[in-house]
């Protein structure tokens, strides 16, 4: 059984910062790519950022220069530092990871709400 547990969401004013964390637990042999997705009200879930096991990163254009994804392989944890937050960043943020128990497959966290509002 693999679990991804997110934390760090909340309410923040425009221009503010938040740091999301996602910790993987369970009978894990290895973890591949990890990432963050978000879903705004009435919209489809979209990719925010991904990071490979060796640290290569990828961002959607709207967050480049403002968000930074990182990971601690020893802690099986991925982070998303979000700066200069905008109301358009509001949504539920989901952690995703490719985890190998027997076979490598994707797992999702339960989501954490981020609200950017004055």
Secondary structure, DSSP 8 states (H G I E B T S, - for coil): -EEEEEE--EEE-TT--EEEEEEEEES-SEEEEEEEEEE-TTS--EEEEEE-TT--EEE-GGGTTTEEEEEETTTTEEEEEE-S--GGG-EEEEEEEEEESSSEEEEE---EEEEE--
